[in-house]
């Protein structure tokens, strides 16, 4: 089947197999921020936006993106730079493998929720796993970012 997808506002048209996953389509098109983690839709590493809504690309068929807009971390460079400052200022360094999916969800949360509570933030990010931090630095950074005026 042939699909036409706007990835970060750039049109991509291609013949695909009907069972191709969105993560594999995106990576084959050069969007390497989309990471493969668990392959069971449990870790959040593969998060992208499909029409501005976060989805797990490892459990979404590429065909579902036909005629739609996909946003990856590469398409949000300016927003990512702002959030990265908050992470650095809170000492929330990490290996970076889980960062793209985590950041995609934080940026979506910023658009969706107004002054979220700590519990709302934790609930929103519950599907994002990180194996190298204790989440405390990340939580401080997320809270400050979500409640800042510059973000």
WOUR-V381397 format. One record per residue. N is the residue number from 0. RES is the residue in one letter. PHI is phi as a letter, one per 30 degrees, with the letter a starting at -180 (* if undefined). BURIAL is b if it has 9 or more other ideal C-beta (glycine too) atoms within 8 Angstrom, else e. D_LAST is the distance of its C-alpha to the last C-alpha in Angstrom with 1 decimal. Layout:
# WOUR-V381397
n/res/phi/burial/d_last
N/RES/PHI/BURIAL/D_LAST
N/RES/PHI/BURIAL/D_LAST
This chain:
# WOUR-V381397
n/res/phi/burial/d_last
0/X/*/e/40.2
1/X/c/e/38.1
2/X/b/b/34.4
3/X/b/b/31.9
4/X/b/b/28.2
5/X/c/b/25.2
6/X/c/b/23.2
7/X/h/b/20.0
8/X/i/e/21.8
9/X/c/e/25.0
10/X/d/e/28.1
11/X/b/b/30.1
12/X/b/e/33.5
13/X/a/e/35.8
14/X/d/e/38.6
15/X/b/b/37.7
16/X/d/e/39.6
17/X/d/e/39.0
18/X/c/e/38.0
19/X/d/b/35.3
20/X/d/b/32.1
21/X/e/b/28.8
22/X/e/b/27.8
23/X/d/b/31.0
24/X/d/b/30.6
25/X/d/b/27.1
26/X/d/b/28.3
27/X/d/e/31.4
28/X/c/b/29.4
29/X/j/e/27.7
30/X/c/b/24.4
31/X/d/e/24.8
32/X/d/e/21.4
33/X/d/b/22.9
34/X/c/b/24.8
35/X/c/e/27.9
36/X/b/b/28.2
37/X/c/b/30.5
38/X/h/e/31.6
39/X/b/e/31.9
40/X/i/e/28.5
41/X/b/e/27.8
42/X/c/b/25.4
43/X/i/b/22.4
44/X/d/b/22.5
45/X/c/b/23.3
46/X/d/b/20.4
47/X/b/b/19.5
48/X/c/b/18.6
49/X/c/b/21.6
50/X/h/e/20.9
51/X/i/e/17.3
52/X/c/e/18.7
53/X/d/e/18.7
54/X/b/b/22.3
55/X/c/b/24.3
56/X/d/b/25.8
57/X/d/b/28.6
58/X/b/e/30.0
59/X/b/b/29.3
60/X/d/b/32.0
61/X/e/b/31.1
62/X/e/b/33.2
63/X/d/b/30.8
64/X/d/b/28.3
65/X/e/b/31.0
66/X/i/e/29.9
67/X/b/b/26.3
68/X/c/b/22.9
69/X/c/b/21.7
70/X/b/b/18.4
71/X/c/b/18.3
72/X/e/b/16.0
73/X/e/e/17.7
74/X/d/b/16.3
75/X/b/b/12.6
76/X/e/e/12.9
77/X/d/e/10.0
78/X/d/b/7.4
79/X/d/b/9.7
80/X/d/e/9.9
81/X/d/b/6.5
82/X/d/b/7.4
83/X/e/e/10.9
84/X/d/e/10.5
85/X/d/b/9.8
86/X/d/b/12.8
87/X/d/b/14.8
88/X/d/e/14.4
89/X/c/b/15.7
90/X/i/e/18.5
91/X/c/b/17.6
92/X/d/e/19.5
93/X/a/b/21.3
94/X/d/e/23.6
95/X/j/e/20.9
96/X/d/e/23.1
97/X/d/b/21.2
98/X/e/e/17.7
99/X/e/b/17.4
100/X/d/b/18.2
101/X/d/b/16.2
102/X/d/b/12.9
103/X/e/b/14.0
104/X/d/b/14.3
105/X/d/b/11.1
106/X/d/b/9.2
107/X/d/b/12.0
108/X/d/b/11.7
109/X/e/b/8.2
110/X/d/e/10.1
111/X/c/e/13.2
112/X/c/b/13.1
113/X/c/e/12.5
114/X/h/e/12.6
115/X/d/b/14.4
116/X/d/e/17.1
117/X/e/e/17.8
118/X/d/e/20.5
119/X/d/b/18.4
120/X/d/b/16.0
121/X/d/b/19.2
122/X/d/e/20.8
123/X/d/b/18.1
124/X/c/b/18.2
125/X/e/e/22.0
126/X/d/b/22.9
127/X/c/b/21.0
128/X/c/b/23.5
129/X/b/b/23.3
130/X/c/e/26.6
131/X/c/e/25.8
132/X/b/b/23.6
133/X/c/e/24.1
134/X/i/e/20.6
135/X/d/e/20.2
136/X/d/b/17.9
137/X/d/b/15.9
138/X/d/b/15.8
139/X/d/b/14.7
140/X/d/b/11.8
141/X/d/b/10.8
142/X/e/b/11.5
143/X/d/b/9.5
144/X/d/b/6.3
145/X/d/b/7.2
146/X/c/e/8.3
147/X/c/e/5.9
148/X/d/e/5.6
149/X/d/e/3.8
150/X/d/b/0.0
